[in-house]
């Protein structure tokens, strides 16, 4: 150490970084994995036959601390059925210029209709584009799903849609469904929230 | 303003326009204007892991005279509003404003008398970025969308008239998510989806396909 001047030792620290791993993530080209439960934009889920899970109860709107959710319920009829049961969301809007992604709406939802994805690229140049309507929030139709309105395909009453939900993974097919191996106990040793 | 007003518009001017816009977008110098928690994420974006220097904007200028981008990071109180406007007025043209976080964009959860309900009541905003606070990737996404808009800005009034007469692009400028725009295959999918009006459904579908990778933690995404 005494042979080298002090400044050379200092530069040595800098030079040693040449051989260290780069910590910078290459965002737009290779987006890093987010935490599995990262709160991203919402999804309005569907039943396996394509009927909407939302029953227009407005609990999400009541739970929202930022008043970002607007729900307008409407009545189902046998000819015009969007969800099992009596009511469906005639209009559903989330204002992403207000939403703070706290997830209280998800906790409030009684039918697991509203869940969150990990999508976060939401910036827009107009405030109006940040208000997501029901068409934008609704999950896409998976194979086997049918565009509502249509009759209840999974049973005669709405009970058939809910009664075996937890046991029957097919009941929660779609964006909010978790894989069968991730059921309680099966994957508890897996560490969540870890990335990189 | 200058010589670009007098010359006939043509290949020369469009090329110059491209070069000028490229140099503008590739060297955004933001004014330091952190107001709340969003500022912490803004600072993190400048650090090694996210490295805004990759987009030529790691210098957060302490004086508005040297800045051309104002990142309003955080809630703007009524008392701060005139200060914000003054800093904006002190910035030289051309200048852009990015409203970072829901509080700056619309007041967010602070719907009360103390907070300005959206910074666009005070200054013109070019990009609204939701999130509370937005993660650094969201800020980079907003900046890259703003880059796309700046790159297409017409140079001078003549070009402005010409561009206004042209058809608007099918995918509005600054609307495609950056992870799609910088990935050719995904960008093509997005353009297709915009024609059908189902781009948000595409996003959910893509996310569902990536979900296993996200869960296992090694995710390509």
Interface residues (C-beta under 8 A of the other chain):
Chain A: X23 X24 X25 X27 X28 X29 X30 X31 X32 X33 X34 X36 X40 X41 X43 X65 X66 X67 X95 X96 X97 X98 X99 X100 X101 X102 X117 X118 X119 X120 X121 X122 X123 X124 X125 X126 X127 X129 X130 X132 X135 X136 X137 X138 X139 X140 X175 X179 X182 X190 X191 X192 X194 X195
Chain B: X48 X49 X50 X51 X54 X102 X105 X106 X107 X108 X109 X111 X118 X120 X126 X127 X128 X129 X130 X131 X132 X134 X135 X137 X138 X140 X141 X142 X144 X145 X146 X149 X173 X174 X175 X177 X178 X179 X180 X181 X182 X183 X198 X200 X201 X202 X203 X204 X205 X207 X208 X211 X212 X213 X214 X215 X216 X217 X218 X219 X220 X221
